[in-house]
């Protein structure tokens, strides 16, 4: 059994730890955690008493075979100042960071690195992880990580230049989809449906829609045609969406692209100043 370390136990780190434990991928006593503020680490310790809490970064690294880095991009420099930037070949670093890119991490860190881009939905065992292997990662190291990725849902190996577009579907997507479905529920509430009922109906319909697409292997357009019969109410609504939605989604993708680009540039400056 591998020893699995987590630097950062916020939203992403806690999600991964919880899912790995729920799926019996790792025992609690084989998980090592460290968080900048002890409160979040202690919350996990209360839920899973056998988890090991560390306060020394280098000791956590020494005690772990896989090390998941789950901090905010701007905190990476501080983390590396404590762990060091040279890692022995028996350690596999797993970056969950939005930035920097793996190509940039490999300039900063000497060691075996993987970059993954998970989603909050994967606490359910469903969702998508984007994956890119570092240059020095051998098959043996890949086999170490694969069981953990499989319990998160589906994973896709992608070149990093496609991460932004894919991430808008897989990682940002749950928020975007929740906003859109929530907007349907909110307007139903405005029309007189009680709030809780509107939300319940929206969630159940979203769930049923996903299952229908998956189980019958329908294309999105096929499902739209099935519901939006010519001359009907749905068809009228689709006409409105067709006018505004493509441009709106294009603007969303552009906004996330520019933000990602700004974060990457800021981090490059930060590490160049060292």
Beta strands, then each sheet from edge to edge (+ up, - down):
strand 1: 4-7
strand 2: 31-34
strand 3: 52-53
strand 4: 66-69
strand 5: 92-95
strand 6: 112-117
strand 7: 128-133
strand 8: 154-157
sheet 1: 3+ 2+ 1+ 4+ 5+ 6+ 7- 8-
end
